[in-house]
Amino acid sequence: MRVTINGTDHELPAGATVAQAVRALTERTTGVAVAVNDEVIARGAWDSTPLSEADRVEVLTAVQGG
């Protein structure tokens, strides 16, 4: 299935979850926020939230500095 992650098309297996989409971009598990089709997905729901064809996923990571 094709989804858009941070503006780039990605091929994920059918039935892929938000957690799998995050792992496609980063190994980080803290300081990460995710929205699917403009709806924020709680961290505790990543493993149980399936993606659908053509979903738009935004993965944001916190950056520290000054």
C-alpha positions in Angstrom: 0.0 0.0 0.0 1.2 3.5 -0.7 1.1 6.2 1.9 2.7 9.6 2.1 5.1 10.1 5.0 6.3 13.7 5.5 5.5 14.5 1.9 7.2 11.5 0.4 5.5 8.4 -1.0 6.3 5.2 0.8 5.3 1.6 0.1 4.2 -0.2 3.3 2.7 -3.7 3.6 -1.1 -4.0 3.6 -2.3 -3.6 7.2 0.7 -1.5 8.3 0.3 0.5 11.5 1.3 3.9 12.5 4.2 2.4 14.5 5.5 0.8 11.2 5.3 4.1 9.4 7.3 5.8 12.2 10.0 3.0 12.0 10.2 3.6 8.3 11.7 7.1 9.1 13.4 6.8 12.5 14.4 4.4 15.2 13.6 7.0 17.9 10.7 6.2 20.2 10.8 9.4 22.4 10.3 12.9 21.3 8.2 11.8 18.3 4.6 13.0 17.5 2.5 11.6 14.7 -0.6 12.8 12.8 -2.5 10.8 10.2 -4.7 12.8 7.8 -4.3 15.8 10.2 -5.4 13.9 13.3 -2.8 13.4 16.1 -2.4 9.8 17.1 -1.5 9.1 20.8 1.7 7.2 21.3 -0.1 4.4 23.0 -2.3 3.9 19.9 0.5 3.6 17.3 0.7 -0.2 17.3 -3.1 -0.6 17.0 -3.9 2.2 14.5 -3.9 0.8 10.9 -3.1 2.9 7.9 -5.1 2.9 4.7 -4.1 3.4 1.1 -3.2 7.1 0.4 -3.1 8.1 4.0 -1.0 11.2 4.8 1.3 10.6 7.8 3.4 13.4 9.4 6.1 12.3 11.8 7.6 15.1 13.9 10.6 14.8 16.1 11.6 17.2 18.9 14.8 19.1 18.3 16.7 20.7 21.1 19.2 23.5 20.8 19.6 27.2 20.8 
